[in-house]
Amino acid sequence: DAAKRGRALTDELLRFTRSDPLNLRSTDTARALASIERLARAVLPPGATVQLVAPAPGGLPPINADLDHLVLAGMQLALNARDAMRNRPDPRLTLAVTEETVAANDSRWRGAAVEAGRYVRISMTDTGRGMDRATLDRVFEPFFTTKPMHQATGLGLAIVHRVMRDHRGAVWIESEPGRGTTVHLLIPVST
């Protein structure tokens, strides 16, 4: 078990520190969402519901993204949602997407180097345990985890943060204990 845990931790470390160059290009937003939705359905336990809330096809502009890296971030979020909803009644994950214009110094994206402009915001909401303020303040730190040491590496949200930063986007989390969590990913619209 210790060897398996060591191998899993090494794989996570390599994934986190890997300097694979991003291949940013115009990407169909619906295609990215479909990939994230498929992965979410695959990792959530039987009986969990996944709902997609999106405009009609063609209603969203393409995003400037590396699809593989974006899907990796979505998978990390789905895994966190799965763990947060474990043993909770009515496990439900909602993926919502909308176009958003960000103004200079928008307080929701404080701390991120987000330029004013057009973005697509993907929001993933779970019905899990939620997080308190102290946890929210540290969630993007590498190796920070609230799970037992044998269950997590503490790299999932650090990876999401890095992927969003590399996309010149941002990530923002809303959560309260007992009320679930919503993670917002902000991705620039392709010009």
Rosetta constraint file for C-alpha pairs under 8 A:
AtomPair CA 1 CA 5 HARMONIC 6.09 0.50
AtomPair CA 2 CA 6 HARMONIC 6.05 0.50
AtomPair CA 3 CA 7 HARMONIC 6.16 0.50
AtomPair CA 4 CA 8 HARMONIC 6.17 0.50
AtomPair CA 5 CA 9 HARMONIC 6.11 0.50
AtomPair CA 5 CA 150 HARMONIC 7.07 0.50
AtomPair CA 6 CA 10 HARMONIC 6.09 0.50
AtomPair CA 7 CA 11 HARMONIC 6.16 0.50
AtomPair CA 8 CA 12 HARMONIC 6.29 0.50
AtomPair CA 9 CA 13 HARMONIC 6.13 0.50
AtomPair CA 9 CA 153 HARMONIC 6.23 0.50
AtomPair CA 10 CA 14 HARMONIC 6.11 0.50
AtomPair CA 11 CA 15 HARMONIC 6.16 0.50
AtomPair CA 12 CA 16 HARMONIC 6.04 0.50
AtomPair CA 12 CA 153 HARMONIC 7.37 0.50
AtomPair CA 12 CA 155 HARMONIC 6.99 0.50
AtomPair CA 13 CA 17 HARMONIC 6.06 0.50
AtomPair CA 13 CA 155 HARMONIC 7.78 0.50
AtomPair CA 14 CA 18 HARMONIC 5.56 0.50
AtomPair CA 16 CA 155 HARMONIC 7.14 0.50
AtomPair CA 16 CA 158 HARMONIC 7.89 0.50
AtomPair CA 16 CA 159 HARMONIC 5.94 0.50
AtomPair CA 22 CA 66 HARMONIC 6.01 0.50
AtomPair CA 22 CA 69 HARMONIC 7.66 0.50
AtomPair CA 22 CA 166 HARMONIC 7.66 0.50
AtomPair CA 23 CA 65 HARMONIC 7.37 0.50
AtomPair CA 23 CA 66 HARMONIC 5.15 0.50
AtomPair CA 24 CA 64 HARMONIC 5.76 0.50
AtomPair CA 24 CA 65 HARMONIC 4.65 0.50
AtomPair CA 24 CA 66 HARMONIC 4.72 0.50
AtomPair CA 24 CA 167 HARMONIC 7.55 0.50
AtomPair CA 25 CA 63 HARMONIC 7.80 0.50
AtomPair CA 25 CA 64 HARMONIC 5.14 0.50
AtomPair CA 25 CA 65 HARMONIC 5.53 0.50
AtomPair CA 25 CA 66 HARMONIC 6.51 0.50
AtomPair CA 25 CA 190 HARMONIC 7.49 0.50
AtomPair CA 26 CA 62 HARMONIC 5.91 0.50
AtomPair CA 26 CA 63 HARMONIC 5.63 0.50
AtomPair CA 26 CA 64 HARMONIC 4.81 0.50
AtomPair CA 26 CA 65 HARMONIC 6.50 0.50
AtomPair CA 26 CA 190 HARMONIC 5.38 0.50
AtomPair CA 26 CA 191 HARMONIC 7.91 0.50
AtomPair CA 27 CA 31 HARMONIC 7.65 0.50
AtomPair CA 27 CA 32 HARMONIC 7.43 0.50
AtomPair CA 27 CA 62 HARMONIC 5.29 0.50
AtomPair CA 27 CA 63 HARMONIC 5.23 0.50
AtomPair CA 27 CA 64 HARMONIC 6.07 0.50
AtomPair CA 27 CA 65 HARMONIC 6.02 0.50
AtomPair CA 27 CA 66 HARMONIC 7.67 0.50
AtomPair CA 27 CA 67 HARMONIC 7.15 0.50
AtomPair CA 27 CA 190 HARMONIC 7.66 0.50
AtomPair CA 28 CA 32 HARMONIC 6.52 0.50
AtomPair CA 28 CA 61 HARMONIC 7.52 0.50
AtomPair CA 28 CA 62 HARMONIC 4.72 0.50
AtomPair CA 28 CA 63 HARMONIC 6.53 0.50
AtomPair CA 29 CA 33 HARMONIC 6.21 0.50
AtomPair CA 29 CA 60 HARMONIC 6.75 0.50
AtomPair CA 29 CA 61 HARMONIC 6.92 0.50
AtomPair CA 29 CA 62 HARMONIC 5.28 0.50
AtomPair CA 29 CA 63 HARMONIC 6.04 0.50
AtomPair CA 30 CA 34 HARMONIC 6.07 0.50
AtomPair CA 30 CA 57 HARMONIC 7.16 0.50
AtomPair CA 30 CA 60 HARMONIC 7.86 0.50
AtomPair CA 31 CA 35 HARMONIC 6.31 0.50
AtomPair CA 32 CA 36 HARMONIC 6.34 0.50
AtomPair CA 32 CA 67 HARMONIC 6.40 0.50
AtomPair CA 32 CA 70 HARMONIC 7.64 0.50
AtomPair CA 32 CA 71 HARMONIC 7.07 0.50
AtomPair CA 33 CA 37 HARMONIC 5.95 0.50
AtomPair CA 34 CA 38 HARMONIC 6.11 0.50
AtomPair CA 35 CA 39 HARMONIC 6.38 0.50
AtomPair CA 35 CA 71 HARMONIC 6.64 0.50
AtomPair CA 36 CA 40 HARMONIC 6.13 0.50
AtomPair CA 36 CA 71 HARMONIC 5.60 0.50
AtomPair CA 36 CA 74 HARMONIC 5.56 0.50
AtomPair CA 36 CA 75 HARMONIC 6.71 0.50
AtomPair CA 37 CA 41 HARMONIC 6.21 0.50
AtomPair CA 37 CA 50 HARMONIC 7.55 0.50
AtomPair CA 37 CA 52 HARMONIC 7.59 0.50
AtomPair CA 37 CA 95 HARMONIC 7.61 0.50
AtomPair CA 38 CA 42 HARMONIC 6.28 0.50
AtomPair CA 39 CA 43 HARMONIC 6.29 0.50
AtomPair CA 39 CA 74 HARMONIC 7.99 0.50
AtomPair CA 39 CA 75 HARMONIC 6.22 0.50
AtomPair CA 39 CA 78 HARMONIC 7.67 0.50
AtomPair CA 40 CA 44 HARMONIC 6.07 0.50
AtomPair CA 40 CA 50 HARMONIC 7.41 0.50
AtomPair CA 40 CA 74 HARMONIC 7.85 0.50
AtomPair CA 40 CA 75 HARMONIC 6.60 0.50
AtomPair CA 40 CA 78 HARMONIC 5.26 0.50
AtomPair CA 40 CA 79 HARMONIC 7.76 0.50
AtomPair CA 41 CA 50 HARMONIC 6.50 0.50
AtomPair CA 43 CA 78 HARMONIC 7.01 0.50
AtomPair CA 43 CA 79 HARMONIC 6.58 0.50
AtomPair CA 43 CA 82 HARMONIC 7.20 0.50
AtomPair CA 44 CA 48 HARMONIC 6.22 0.50
AtomPair CA 44 CA 78 HARMONIC 7.38 0.50
AtomPair CA 44 CA 79 HARMONIC 7.53 0.50
AtomPair CA 44 CA 82 HARMONIC 5.45 0.50
AtomPair CA 45 CA 82 HARMONIC 7.31 0.50
AtomPair CA 47 CA 91 HARMONIC 7.56 0.50
AtomPair CA 48 CA 90 HARMONIC 7.04 0.50
AtomPair CA 48 CA 91 HARMONIC 4.92 0.50
AtomPair CA 48 CA 92 HARMONIC 5.60 0.50
AtomPair CA 48 CA 93 HARMONIC 7.64 0.50
AtomPair CA 49 CA 91 HARMONIC 6.42 0.50
AtomPair CA 49 CA 92 HARMONIC 4.64 0.50
AtomPair CA 49 CA 93 HARMONIC 6.13 0.50
AtomPair CA 50 CA 92 HARMONIC 5.95 0.50
AtomPair CA 50 CA 93 HARMONIC 4.82 0.50
AtomPair CA 50 CA 94 HARMONIC 5.78 0.50
AtomPair CA 50 CA 95 HARMONIC 7.56 0.50
AtomPair CA 51 CA 92 HARMONIC 7.73 0.50
AtomPair CA 51 CA 93 HARMONIC 6.32 0.50
AtomPair CA 51 CA 94 HARMONIC 4.73 0.50
AtomPair CA 51 CA 95 HARMONIC 6.12 0.50
AtomPair CA 52 CA 94 HARMONIC 5.91 0.50
AtomPair CA 52 CA 95 HARMONIC 4.77 0.50
AtomPair CA 52 CA 96 HARMONIC 5.91 0.50
AtomPair CA 53 CA 94 HARMONIC 7.26 0.50
AtomPair CA 53 CA 95 HARMONIC 6.01 0.50
AtomPair CA 53 CA 96 HARMONIC 4.54 0.50
AtomPair CA 53 CA 97 HARMONIC 6.54 0.50
AtomPair CA 54 CA 96 HARMONIC 5.79 0.50
AtomPair CA 54 CA 97 HARMONIC 5.27 0.50
AtomPair CA 54 CA 98 HARMONIC 6.87 0.50
AtomPair CA 55 CA 59 HARMONIC 5.48 0.50
AtomPair CA 55 CA 60 HARMONIC 7.03 0.50
AtomPair CA 55 CA 97 HARMONIC 7.57 0.50
AtomPair CA 55 CA 98 HARMONIC 7.31 0.50
AtomPair CA 60 CA 98 HARMONIC 7.28 0.50
AtomPair CA 60 CA 99 HARMONIC 6.57 0.50
AtomPair CA 60 CA 120 HARMONIC 7.76 0.50
AtomPair CA 61 CA 99 HARMONIC 7.74 0.50
AtomPair CA 61 CA 120 HARMONIC 7.78 0.50
AtomPair CA 61 CA 189 HARMONIC 6.48 0.50
AtomPair CA 61 CA 190 HARMONIC 7.43 0.50
AtomPair CA 62 CA 189 HARMONIC 5.96 0.50
AtomPair CA 62 CA 190 HARMONIC 5.57 0.50
AtomPair CA 63 CA 119 HARMONIC 7.64 0.50
AtomPair CA 63 CA 120 HARMONIC 6.95 0.50
AtomPair CA 63 CA 187 HARMONIC 6.53 0.50
AtomPair CA 63 CA 188 HARMONIC 5.80 0.50
AtomPair CA 63 CA 189 HARMONIC 4.25 0.50
AtomPair CA 63 CA 190 HARMONIC 4.59 0.50
AtomPair CA 64 CA 167 HARMONIC 7.55 0.50
AtomPair CA 64 CA 187 HARMONIC 7.12 0.50
AtomPair CA 64 CA 188 HARMONIC 5.76 0.50
AtomPair CA 64 CA 189 HARMONIC 5.65 0.50
AtomPair CA 64 CA 190 HARMONIC 4.39 0.50
AtomPair CA 64 CA 191 HARMONIC 7.70 0.50
AtomPair CA 65 CA 70 HARMONIC 7.02 0.50
AtomPair CA 65 CA 167 HARMONIC 6.41 0.50
AtomPair CA 65 CA 187 HARMONIC 7.44 0.50
AtomPair CA 65 CA 188 HARMONIC 7.91 0.50
AtomPair CA 66 CA 70 HARMONIC 6.11 0.50
AtomPair CA 66 CA 167 HARMONIC 7.85 0.50
AtomPair CA 67 CA 71 HARMONIC 6.01 0.50
AtomPair CA 68 CA 72 HARMONIC 6.20 0.50
AtomPair CA 69 CA 73 HARMONIC 6.38 0.50
AtomPair CA 69 CA 163 HARMONIC 6.49 0.50
AtomPair CA 70 CA 74 HARMONIC 6.32 0.50
AtomPair CA 70 CA 163 HARMONIC 6.89 0.50
AtomPair CA 70 CA 164 HARMONIC 7.98 0.50
AtomPair CA 71 CA 75 HARMONIC 6.06 0.50
AtomPair CA 72 CA 76 HARMONIC 6.31 0.50
AtomPair CA 72 CA 160 HARMONIC 7.91 0.50
AtomPair CA 73 CA 77 HARMONIC 6.37 0.50
AtomPair CA 73 CA 159 HARMONIC 6.77 0.50
AtomPair CA 73 CA 160 HARMONIC 4.74 0.50
AtomPair CA 73 CA 163 HARMONIC 6.69 0.50
AtomPair CA 74 CA 78 HARMONIC 6.19 0.50
AtomPair CA 74 CA 160 HARMONIC 7.81 0.50
AtomPair CA 75 CA 79 HARMONIC 6.15 0.50
AtomPair CA 76 CA 80 HARMONIC 6.28 0.50
AtomPair CA 76 CA 156 HARMONIC 5.35 0.50
AtomPair CA 76 CA 157 HARMONIC 7.01 0.50
AtomPair CA 76 CA 159 HARMONIC 7.85 0.50
AtomPair CA 76 CA 160 HARMONIC 7.04 0.50
AtomPair CA 77 CA 81 HARMONIC 6.11 0.50
AtomPair CA 77 CA 124 HARMONIC 7.74 0.50
AtomPair CA 77 CA 156 HARMONIC 7.43 0.50
AtomPair CA 77 CA 157 HARMONIC 7.37 0.50
AtomPair CA 77 CA 160 HARMONIC 7.71 0.50
AtomPair CA 77 CA 183 HARMONIC 7.93 0.50
AtomPair CA 78 CA 82 HARMONIC 6.07 0.50
AtomPair CA 79 CA 83 HARMONIC 6.33 0.50
AtomPair CA 80 CA 84 HARMONIC 6.12 0.50
AtomPair CA 80 CA 156 HARMONIC 7.66 0.50
AtomPair CA 81 CA 85 HARMONIC 6.06 0.50
AtomPair CA 81 CA 93 HARMONIC 7.49 0.50
AtomPair CA 81 CA 126 HARMONIC 5.84 0.50
AtomPair CA 81 CA 128 HARMONIC 6.69 0.50
AtomPair CA 82 CA 86 HARMONIC 6.21 0.50
AtomPair CA 83 CA 128 HARMONIC 7.98 0.50
AtomPair CA 84 CA 126 HARMONIC 7.93 0.50
AtomPair CA 84 CA 127 HARMONIC 7.88 0.50
AtomPair CA 84 CA 128 HARMONIC 4.51 0.50
AtomPair CA 84 CA 129 HARMONIC 5.52 0.50
AtomPair CA 84 CA 130 HARMONIC 7.23 0.50
AtomPair CA 85 CA 91 HARMONIC 5.68 0.50
AtomPair CA 85 CA 126 HARMONIC 7.25 0.50
AtomPair CA 85 CA 127 HARMONIC 6.19 0.50
AtomPair CA 85 CA 128 HARMONIC 4.02 0.50
AtomPair CA 85 CA 129 HARMONIC 6.53 0.50
AtomPair CA 86 CA 91 HARMONIC 7.77 0.50
AtomPair CA 86 CA 128 HARMONIC 7.47 0.50
AtomPair CA 88 CA 127 HARMONIC 7.83 0.50
AtomPair CA 88 CA 128 HARMONIC 6.67 0.50
AtomPair CA 88 CA 129 HARMONIC 7.77 0.50
AtomPair CA 90 CA 127 HARMONIC 7.55 0.50
AtomPair CA 91 CA 126 HARMONIC 7.42 0.50
AtomPair CA 91 CA 127 HARMONIC 5.84 0.50
AtomPair CA 91 CA 128 HARMONIC 7.20 0.50
AtomPair CA 92 CA 126 HARMONIC 5.79 0.50
AtomPair CA 92 CA 127 HARMONIC 5.66 0.50
AtomPair CA 93 CA 124 HARMONIC 6.85 0.50
AtomPair CA 93 CA 125 HARMONIC 5.58 0.50
AtomPair CA 93 CA 126 HARMONIC 4.58 0.50
AtomPair CA 93 CA 127 HARMONIC 6.86 0.50
AtomPair CA 94 CA 123 HARMONIC 7.85 0.50
AtomPair CA 94 CA 124 HARMONIC 5.66 0.50
AtomPair CA 94 CA 125 HARMONIC 5.09 0.50
AtomPair CA 94 CA 126 HARMONIC 6.54 0.50
AtomPair CA 95 CA 122 HARMONIC 6.96 0.50
AtomPair CA 95 CA 123 HARMONIC 5.70 0.50
AtomPair CA 95 CA 124 HARMONIC 4.68 0.50
AtomPair CA 95 CA 125 HARMONIC 6.59 0.50
AtomPair CA 96 CA 122 HARMONIC 5.77 0.50
AtomPair CA 96 CA 123 HARMONIC 5.08 0.50
AtomPair CA 96 CA 124 HARMONIC 6.52 0.50
AtomPair CA 97 CA 120 HARMONIC 7.00 0.50
AtomPair CA 97 CA 121 HARMONIC 5.59 0.50
AtomPair CA 97 CA 122 HARMONIC 4.49 0.50
AtomPair CA 97 CA 123 HARMONIC 6.19 0.50
AtomPair CA 98 CA 120 HARMONIC 5.79 0.50
AtomPair CA 98 CA 121 HARMONIC 5.45 0.50
AtomPair CA 98 CA 122 HARMONIC 6.80 0.50
AtomPair CA 99 CA 118 HARMONIC 7.32 0.50
AtomPair CA 99 CA 119 HARMONIC 5.87 0.50
AtomPair CA 99 CA 120 HARMONIC 4.44 0.50
AtomPair CA 99 CA 121 HARMONIC 6.08 0.50
AtomPair CA 100 CA 118 HARMONIC 5.95 0.50
AtomPair CA 100 CA 119 HARMONIC 5.21 0.50
AtomPair CA 100 CA 120 HARMONIC 5.80 0.50
AtomPair CA 100 CA 121 HARMONIC 6.47 0.50
AtomPair CA 101 CA 116 HARMONIC 7.45 0.50
AtomPair CA 101 CA 117 HARMONIC 5.59 0.50
AtomPair CA 101 CA 118 HARMONIC 4.55 0.50
AtomPair CA 101 CA 119 HARMONIC 6.06 0.50
AtomPair CA 102 CA 106 HARMONIC 6.47 0.50
AtomPair CA 102 CA 115 HARMONIC 7.64 0.50
AtomPair CA 102 CA 116 HARMONIC 5.08 0.50
AtomPair CA 102 CA 117 HARMONIC 5.37 0.50
AtomPair CA 102 CA 118 HARMONIC 6.39 0.50
AtomPair CA 102 CA 119 HARMONIC 7.27 0.50
AtomPair CA 103 CA 115 HARMONIC 7.93 0.50
AtomPair CA 103 CA 116 HARMONIC 4.83 0.50
AtomPair CA 103 CA 117 HARMONIC 6.77 0.50
AtomPair CA 104 CA 115 HARMONIC 6.64 0.50
AtomPair CA 104 CA 116 HARMONIC 4.87 0.50
AtomPair CA 105 CA 109 HARMONIC 7.82 0.50
AtomPair CA 105 CA 110 HARMONIC 7.09 0.50
AtomPair CA 105 CA 116 HARMONIC 7.91 0.50
AtomPair CA 106 CA 110 HARMONIC 6.68 0.50
AtomPair CA 108 CA 172 HARMONIC 7.25 0.50
AtomPair CA 109 CA 114 HARMONIC 7.06 0.50
AtomPair CA 109 CA 170 HARMONIC 6.88 0.50
AtomPair CA 109 CA 171 HARMONIC 7.58 0.50
AtomPair CA 109 CA 172 HARMONIC 6.66 0.50
AtomPair CA 112 CA 165 HARMONIC 7.81 0.50
AtomPair CA 112 CA 169 HARMONIC 7.89 0.50
AtomPair CA 112 CA 170 HARMONIC 6.04 0.50
AtomPair CA 113 CA 165 HARMONIC 7.91 0.50
AtomPair CA 113 CA 168 HARMONIC 7.37 0.50
AtomPair CA 113 CA 169 HARMONIC 7.74 0.50
AtomPair CA 113 CA 170 HARMONIC 7.72 0.50
AtomPair CA 114 CA 168 HARMONIC 6.69 0.50
AtomPair CA 114 CA 169 HARMONIC 6.07 0.50
AtomPair CA 114 CA 170 HARMONIC 6.75 0.50
AtomPair CA 117 CA 188 HARMONIC 7.81 0.50
AtomPair CA 118 CA 188 HARMONIC 6.28 0.50
AtomPair CA 118 CA 189 HARMONIC 5.75 0.50
AtomPair CA 119 CA 186 HARMONIC 6.21 0.50
AtomPair CA 119 CA 187 HARMONIC 5.35 0.50
AtomPair CA 119 CA 188 HARMONIC 4.32 0.50
AtomPair CA 119 CA 189 HARMONIC 4.87 0.50
AtomPair CA 120 CA 186 HARMONIC 5.88 0.50
AtomPair CA 120 CA 187 HARMONIC 5.30 0.50
AtomPair CA 120 CA 188 HARMONIC 6.30 0.50
AtomPair CA 120 CA 189 HARMONIC 6.26 0.50
AtomPair CA 121 CA 184 HARMONIC 6.41 0.50
AtomPair CA 121 CA 185 HARMONIC 5.48 0.50
AtomPair CA 121 CA 186 HARMONIC 4.60 0.50
AtomPair CA 121 CA 187 HARMONIC 6.36 0.50
AtomPair CA 122 CA 184 HARMONIC 5.69 0.50
AtomPair CA 122 CA 185 HARMONIC 5.09 0.50
AtomPair CA 122 CA 186 HARMONIC 6.62 0.50
AtomPair CA 123 CA 182 HARMONIC 6.44 0.50
AtomPair CA 123 CA 183 HARMONIC 5.52 0.50
AtomPair CA 123 CA 184 HARMONIC 4.30 0.50
AtomPair CA 123 CA 185 HARMONIC 6.22 0.50
AtomPair CA 124 CA 182 HARMONIC 5.43 0.50
AtomPair CA 124 CA 183 HARMONIC 5.25 0.50
AtomPair CA 124 CA 184 HARMONIC 6.53 0.50
AtomPair CA 125 CA 180 HARMONIC 7.21 0.50
AtomPair CA 125 CA 181 HARMONIC 5.61 0.50
AtomPair CA 125 CA 182 HARMONIC 4.14 0.50
AtomPair CA 125 CA 183 HARMONIC 6.50 0.50
AtomPair CA 126 CA 180 HARMONIC 5.45 0.50
AtomPair CA 126 CA 181 HARMONIC 5.52 0.50
AtomPair CA 126 CA 182 HARMONIC 6.52 0.50
AtomPair CA 127 CA 179 HARMONIC 6.65 0.50
AtomPair CA 127 CA 180 HARMONIC 4.48 0.50
AtomPair CA 127 CA 181 HARMONIC 6.95 0.50
AtomPair CA 128 CA 178 HARMONIC 7.12 0.50
AtomPair CA 128 CA 179 HARMONIC 6.95 0.50
AtomPair CA 128 CA 180 HARMONIC 4.44 0.50
AtomPair CA 128 CA 181 HARMONIC 6.80 0.50
AtomPair CA 129 CA 177 HARMONIC 5.83 0.50
AtomPair CA 129 CA 178 HARMONIC 4.78 0.50
AtomPair CA 129 CA 179 HARMONIC 6.42 0.50
AtomPair CA 129 CA 180 HARMONIC 5.37 0.50
AtomPair CA 129 CA 181 HARMONIC 7.85 0.50
AtomPair CA 130 CA 175 HARMONIC 5.38 0.50
AtomPair CA 130 CA 176 HARMONIC 5.03 0.50
AtomPair CA 130 CA 177 HARMONIC 4.29 0.50
AtomPair CA 130 CA 178 HARMONIC 5.39 0.50
AtomPair CA 130 CA 179 HARMONIC 5.57 0.50
AtomPair CA 130 CA 180 HARMONIC 4.14 0.50
AtomPair CA 130 CA 181 HARMONIC 5.24 0.50
AtomPair CA 131 CA 135 HARMONIC 6.02 0.50
AtomPair CA 131 CA 136 HARMONIC 6.41 0.50
AtomPair CA 131 CA 175 HARMONIC 5.50 0.50
AtomPair CA 131 CA 176 HARMONIC 5.22 0.50
AtomPair CA 131 CA 177 HARMONIC 4.91 0.50
AtomPair CA 131 CA 178 HARMONIC 7.93 0.50
AtomPair CA 131 CA 180 HARMONIC 7.63 0.50
AtomPair CA 131 CA 181 HARMONIC 7.30 0.50
AtomPair CA 132 CA 136 HARMONIC 6.29 0.50
AtomPair CA 132 CA 175 HARMONIC 7.14 0.50
AtomPair CA 132 CA 176 HARMONIC 5.71 0.50
AtomPair CA 132 CA 177 HARMONIC 5.61 0.50
AtomPair CA 133 CA 137 HARMONIC 6.20 0.50
AtomPair CA 133 CA 176 HARMONIC 7.81 0.50
AtomPair CA 134 CA 138 HARMONIC 6.88 0.50
AtomPair CA 135 CA 139 HARMONIC 6.03 0.50
AtomPair CA 136 CA 173 HARMONIC 7.58 0.50
AtomPair CA 136 CA 175 HARMONIC 7.79 0.50
AtomPair CA 138 CA 144 HARMONIC 6.92 0.50
AtomPair CA 139 CA 144 HARMONIC 6.47 0.50
AtomPair CA 139 CA 145 HARMONIC 7.44 0.50
AtomPair CA 139 CA 157 HARMONIC 6.42 0.50
AtomPair CA 139 CA 158 HARMONIC 7.44 0.50
AtomPair CA 140 CA 144 HARMONIC 7.56 0.50
AtomPair CA 140 CA 157 HARMONIC 5.32 0.50
AtomPair CA 140 CA 158 HARMONIC 4.55 0.50
AtomPair CA 140 CA 161 HARMONIC 6.47 0.50
AtomPair CA 141 CA 154 HARMONIC 7.90 0.50
AtomPair CA 141 CA 155 HARMONIC 7.84 0.50
AtomPair CA 141 CA 157 HARMONIC 7.88 0.50
AtomPair CA 141 CA 158 HARMONIC 5.90 0.50
AtomPair CA 142 CA 154 HARMONIC 5.97 0.50
AtomPair CA 142 CA 155 HARMONIC 5.24 0.50
AtomPair CA 142 CA 157 HARMONIC 7.97 0.50
AtomPair CA 142 CA 158 HARMONIC 5.39 0.50
AtomPair CA 143 CA 153 HARMONIC 5.86 0.50
AtomPair CA 143 CA 154 HARMONIC 3.87 0.50
AtomPair CA 143 CA 155 HARMONIC 5.47 0.50
AtomPair CA 144 CA 153 HARMONIC 7.84 0.50
AtomPair CA 144 CA 154 HARMONIC 4.71 0.50
AtomPair CA 144 CA 155 HARMONIC 7.34 0.50
AtomPair CA 145 CA 152 HARMONIC 6.92 0.50
AtomPair CA 145 CA 153 HARMONIC 7.09 0.50
AtomPair CA 145 CA 154 HARMONIC 4.61 0.50
AtomPair CA 147 CA 151 HARMONIC 6.23 0.50
AtomPair CA 147 CA 152 HARMONIC 6.11 0.50
AtomPair CA 148 CA 152 HARMONIC 6.79 0.50
AtomPair CA 149 CA 153 HARMONIC 7.14 0.50
AtomPair CA 154 CA 158 HARMONIC 7.65 0.50
AtomPair CA 155 CA 159 HARMONIC 6.01 0.50
AtomPair CA 156 CA 160 HARMONIC 6.47 0.50
AtomPair CA 157 CA 161 HARMONIC 6.06 0.50
AtomPair CA 158 CA 162 HARMONIC 6.21 0.50
AtomPair CA 159 CA 163 HARMONIC 6.12 0.50
AtomPair CA 160 CA 164 HARMONIC 6.22 0.50
AtomPair CA 160 CA 171 HARMONIC 7.74 0.50
AtomPair CA 161 CA 165 HARMONIC 6.13 0.50
AtomPair CA 161 CA 170 HARMONIC 7.22 0.50
AtomPair CA 161 CA 171 HARMONIC 6.31 0.50
AtomPair CA 162 CA 166 HARMONIC 6.04 0.50
AtomPair CA 163 CA 167 HARMONIC 6.26 0.50
AtomPair CA 164 CA 168 HARMONIC 6.36 0.50
AtomPair CA 164 CA 169 HARMONIC 5.00 0.50
AtomPair CA 164 CA 170 HARMONIC 5.09 0.50
AtomPair CA 164 CA 171 HARMONIC 6.41 0.50
AtomPair CA 164 CA 185 HARMONIC 7.16 0.50
AtomPair CA 164 CA 186 HARMONIC 7.41 0.50
AtomPair CA 164 CA 187 HARMONIC 7.31 0.50
AtomPair CA 165 CA 169 HARMONIC 5.54 0.50
AtomPair CA 165 CA 170 HARMONIC 5.94 0.50
AtomPair CA 167 CA 187 HARMONIC 6.74 0.50
AtomPair CA 167 CA 188 HARMONIC 7.53 0.50
AtomPair CA 168 CA 187 HARMONIC 7.22 0.50
AtomPair CA 168 CA 188 HARMONIC 7.02 0.50
AtomPair CA 169 CA 185 HARMONIC 7.42 0.50
AtomPair CA 169 CA 186 HARMONIC 5.08 0.50
AtomPair CA 169 CA 187 HARMONIC 4.81 0.50
AtomPair CA 169 CA 188 HARMONIC 6.16 0.50
AtomPair CA 170 CA 185 HARMONIC 5.98 0.50
AtomPair CA 170 CA 186 HARMONIC 5.06 0.50
AtomPair CA 170 CA 187 HARMONIC 7.09 0.50
AtomPair CA 171 CA 183 HARMONIC 6.98 0.50
AtomPair CA 171 CA 184 HARMONIC 5.55 0.50
AtomPair CA 171 CA 185 HARMONIC 4.70 0.50
AtomPair CA 171 CA 186 HARMONIC 6.18 0.50
AtomPair CA 172 CA 183 HARMONIC 5.90 0.50
AtomPair CA 172 CA 184 HARMONIC 5.15 0.50
AtomPair CA 172 CA 185 HARMONIC 6.78 0.50
AtomPair CA 173 CA 181 HARMONIC 7.15 0.50
AtomPair CA 173 CA 182 HARMONIC 5.78 0.50
AtomPair CA 173 CA 183 HARMONIC 4.52 0.50
AtomPair CA 173 CA 184 HARMONIC 6.19 0.50
AtomPair CA 174 CA 181 HARMONIC 5.83 0.50
AtomPair CA 174 CA 182 HARMONIC 5.20 0.50
AtomPair CA 174 CA 183 HARMONIC 6.48 0.50
AtomPair CA 175 CA 179 HARMONIC 6.94 0.50
AtomPair CA 175 CA 180 HARMONIC 5.98 0.50
AtomPair CA 175 CA 181 HARMONIC 4.38 0.50
AtomPair CA 175 CA 182 HARMONIC 6.32 0.50
AtomPair CA 176 CA 180 HARMONIC 6.41 0.50
AtomPair CA 176 CA 181 HARMONIC 6.97 0.50
